[in-house]
Amino acid sequence: MDDIYTPVEGRTANPVKLDGNNPFSVLILGVDEREGDVGRSDTTMVATVNGTTNKAQMLSIPRDTRTEIIGHDSTNKINAAYAYGGVKMAEDTVTHFLNGIPINYYIKMNMEGLKDLVDAVGGVEVYNDMDISLKDKEFKKGTVKLNGEDALAYTRIRKTDARGDFGRQMRQQQVIQAVVEKIATTQTLWKFDDILSAVGKNMQTDLTMTDMTRIAKNYLGARKNVENMTVAGDGGKTDGIWYYNVSDAERQKLHDSLAKNLEIK
């Protein structure tokens, strides 16, 4: 936990008393980091969890979404925010894009860390809704068992899925939910040390061990009622660069849905 715990300085939103009565939000960043390069956030998700209604939401924001980068005085793809200003700028930019939805916590993971995490929980099972492949990895339609290497490939596929990035987002949400379910329903819950050791070199978060334990104790029921959300928009070029363009009405719709689960306006 000393290696993993990395607080965010200057965050606008405050931490939440994780007693089950207070909803909270988490920004999940999957970053493709390489030596000598901070990388961009290949995956950007916002999760909200309500312990009273036992409902969770998981919103995937397409990495090519065109938005103002808060703190950088520019407009760019949303995944540039992390490259320009790390977790703080990514949080501020996502909050702005979602018309003020606060971020209480974050989890940042190098995509390679997903492989270690899945292996640490003993693999996962998901339902694959079509035949897809990535290089030498083939996944047939139906229930598939994934080890860490398979899960990494499964969540990276875009080109053999007609849905493109939306299919990839769906598979990422599937794998995250499968990992949560595996932790929650097996003795893995008591192996946090092993899990954190496995992903420690690839993960950062401002959740403490006490926070994680309280979430497991007070919010676990929400895993059974997860609303998977996507962002509606249109692709197109601006100044020769391809962006995913999202209307103000769609941004407000997303805000209203997330705000309801967070019990805020």
C-alpha atoms as one frame of an Amber mdcrd trajectory, in Angstrom:
protein
   0.000   0.000   0.000   2.929   2.380   0.547   3.846   1.912  -3.107   0.266
   2.160  -4.380  -1.188   4.977  -2.246  -0.786   8.293  -4.075  -3.081  11.144
  -2.992  -4.133  13.918  -5.382  -3.138  17.397  -4.288  -5.655  20.176  -4.726
  -8.670  18.017  -5.554 -11.974  19.889  -5.522 -14.165  17.007  -4.292 -13.722
  15.750  -0.751 -13.278  12.120   0.325 -16.449  10.388   1.459 -17.283   8.806
   4.800 -17.574   5.253   3.488 -20.199   4.075   5.964 -22.672   2.789   3.358
 -24.916   5.850   3.647 -22.878   8.143   1.407 -22.581   7.528  -2.357 -19.149
   8.001  -3.899 -17.481   8.252  -7.294 -14.252   6.802  -8.655 -12.314   7.795
 -11.761 -10.734   4.708 -13.332  -7.828   5.365 -15.680  -6.223   2.655 -17.781
  -2.937   4.125 -18.958  -0.658   2.786 -21.660   2.636   3.838 -20.083   6.002
   3.172 -21.640   9.523   3.934 -20.487  10.277   7.617 -20.942   6.651   8.439
 -21.821   3.910   9.373 -19.344   1.344   7.942 -21.766  -2.280   8.826 -22.392
  -5.309   7.389 -20.636  -6.293   4.598 -23.008  -9.330   3.951 -20.813 -11.384
   6.530 -18.905 -14.283   5.375 -16.740 -16.371   6.981 -14.021 -17.971   4.657
 -11.492 -20.599   5.740  -8.966 -21.692   3.564  -6.049 -24.758   4.059  -3.854
 -24.856   1.890  -0.734 -28.429   2.798   0.181 -30.039   1.786  -3.113 -27.310
  -0.811  -3.791 -26.812   0.540  -7.287 -23.573   1.133  -9.179 -22.919   2.813
 -12.501 -19.985   2.382 -14.835 -19.590   5.043 -17.532 -16.977   4.623 -20.266
 -15.883   7.852 -21.948 -14.400   7.300 -25.435 -10.743   8.297 -25.492 -11.211
  10.430 -28.627 -13.960  12.570 -27.031 -13.407  16.245 -27.878 -13.482  18.447
 -24.785 -11.850  21.380 -23.060  -8.728  20.283 -21.159  -9.077  22.010 -17.794
  -5.830  23.590 -16.608  -4.228  23.436 -20.050  -6.267  26.104 -21.865  -6.854
  23.886 -24.872  -9.422  21.684 -26.562  -8.308  18.154 -27.350  -9.143  14.488
 -27.009 -10.055  13.701 -23.408  -7.219  11.188 -23.077  -4.717  14.039 -23.508
  -5.623  15.438 -20.081  -3.654  12.756 -18.248  -0.649  13.234 -20.556  -0.658
  16.997 -19.934  -1.346  17.076 -16.217  -1.605  13.633 -14.689  -4.489  12.437
 -12.526  -5.440  15.946 -11.303  -5.944  17.326 -14.810  -7.761  14.153 -15.872
 -10.136  14.484 -12.899 -10.788  18.193 -13.518 -11.385  17.583 -17.221 -13.805
  14.698 -16.620 -15.690  16.736 -14.007 -16.018  19.587 -16.503 -17.117  17.250
 -19.308 -19.815  15.819 -17.032 -21.079  19.269 -16.037 -19.779  19.213 -12.491
 -19.895  15.561 -11.391 -17.345  15.382  -8.535 -14.604  12.751  -8.391 -14.018
  11.430  -4.860 -11.333   8.844  -5.569  -9.270   7.496  -8.429  -7.640   4.265
  -9.513  -4.940   4.395 -12.181  -3.607   1.196 -13.680  -1.093   0.504 -16.383
  -2.871  -1.766 -18.857  -0.282  -4.469 -18.165  -1.497  -4.445 -14.577  -4.850
  -5.811 -15.697  -3.089  -9.037 -16.629  -1.551  -9.360 -13.160  -4.845  -8.503
 -11.449  -6.835 -11.151 -13.320  -4.164 -13.754 -12.603  -4.137 -12.732  -8.912
  -7.838 -13.599  -8.562  -7.407 -16.897 -10.410  -8.880 -15.827 -13.757 -12.406
 -14.731 -14.657 -15.358 -15.843 -16.793 -17.310 -13.518 -19.098 -19.935 -13.931
 -21.805 -18.585 -13.016 -25.234 -21.383 -12.034 -27.629 -19.516 -12.578 -30.920
 -16.490 -14.257 -32.485 -13.558 -11.833 -32.186  -9.776 -12.009 -32.307  -6.564
 -10.088 -31.666  -3.456 -11.368 -33.457  -3.138 -15.011 -32.341  -5.871 -14.760
 -29.695  -9.330 -15.949 -30.755 -12.451 -15.690 -28.611 -15.522 -17.630 -29.706
 -19.056 -16.541 -28.934 -20.252 -17.834 -25.558 -18.849 -18.055 -22.039 -15.065
 -17.732 -22.089 -12.535 -18.281 -19.331  -9.798 -15.665 -19.262  -6.402 -15.730
 -17.616  -4.498 -12.474 -17.307  -2.956 -12.541 -20.768  -6.290 -13.442 -22.371
  -8.111 -10.683 -20.456  -5.620  -8.071 -21.641  -6.138  -9.116 -25.258  -9.924
  -9.372 -24.833 -10.170  -5.792 -23.553  -7.985  -4.379 -26.341  -9.918  -5.708
 -29.341 -11.443  -3.092 -31.622 -10.732  -3.921 -35.259 -12.532  -7.280 -35.405
 -15.605  -5.826 -33.680 -17.936  -3.758 -35.869 -18.801  -1.685 -32.784 -15.203
  -0.501 -32.595 -14.370   1.323 -29.383 -17.856   0.713 -27.937 -17.308  -3.040
 -28.101 -13.950  -2.571 -26.397 -15.546  -0.459 -23.656 -18.168  -3.147 -23.074
 -15.492  -5.819 -22.679 -13.521  -3.645 -20.257 -16.633  -3.203 -18.125 -17.278
  -6.956 -18.266 -13.792  -7.828 -17.034 -13.851  -5.233 -14.226 -17.219  -6.536
 -13.011 -15.984 -10.131 -13.228 -12.930  -9.284 -11.120 -15.098  -7.535  -8.510
 -17.449 -10.526  -8.407 -14.526 -12.943  -8.017 -13.098 -10.937  -5.136 -16.489
 -10.574  -3.459 -17.661 -14.171  -3.642 -14.540 -16.186  -2.916 -11.813 -16.338
  -0.324  -9.955 -13.858  -2.521 -11.531 -11.197  -0.301  -9.043 -12.206   2.364
  -6.102 -12.101  -0.049  -5.912  -8.344  -0.515  -2.182  -8.436   0.223  -1.578
 -10.938  -2.574  -3.737  -8.963  -5.009  -2.117  -5.632  -4.159   1.339  -7.176
  -4.417   0.480  -8.518  -7.846  -0.675  -5.152  -9.192   1.407  -2.848  -7.001
   3.969  -1.949  -9.621   1.219  -1.088 -12.089  -1.356   0.688  -9.926  -1.872
   3.944  -8.058  -4.890   5.063  -6.022  -5.830   7.449  -3.239  -7.997   4.786
  -1.609  -6.395   3.585   1.614  -6.527  -0.007   2.823  -9.141   1.126   5.362
 -11.193   2.684   2.548 -11.077  -0.547   0.546 -12.145  -2.582   3.546 -15.077
  -0.234   4.233 -16.190  -0.400   0.601 -16.082  -4.205   0.729 -18.098  -4.182
   3.961 -20.655  -1.467   3.204 -21.142  -1.296  -0.576 -20.667  -4.818  -1.909
 -24.362  -5.314  -2.644 -24.144  -2.722  -5.434 -22.148  -5.158  -7.580 -25.400
  -7.027  -8.286 -27.032  -3.939  -9.795 -24.611  -2.286 -12.217 -25.758   0.096
 -14.938 -23.243   0.060 -17.794 -23.254   3.426 -19.566 -21.811   4.733 -22.826
 -21.573   8.202 -24.359 -23.688   8.975 -27.443 -21.995  11.120 -30.078 -20.706
  11.408 -33.640 -17.258  11.017 -35.112 -15.798  13.657 -37.396 -12.697  15.665
 -38.250 -11.855  19.112 -36.907  -8.714  20.776 -38.307  -7.806  17.446 -39.850
  -7.987  15.517 -36.542 -10.628  12.853 -35.875 -12.683  13.438 -32.728 -15.714
  11.932 -31.042 -18.115  14.860 -30.666 -20.656  14.892 -27.837 -23.562  17.325
 -27.661 -24.325  19.552 -24.671 -27.641  17.719 -24.305 -25.870  14.339 -24.022
 -23.431  15.712 -21.464 -26.343  16.982 -19.373 -28.130  13.640 -19.691 -25.040
  11.833 -18.390 -24.692  14.362 -15.567 -28.304  13.907 -14.492 -28.000  10.110
 -14.382 -24.760  10.114 -12.399 -25.958  12.891 -10.088 -29.078  10.906  -9.214
 -27.000   7.916  -8.076 -24.676  10.254  -6.139 -27.701  12.000  -4.600 -26.538
  15.445  -5.692 -27.917  18.043  -8.109
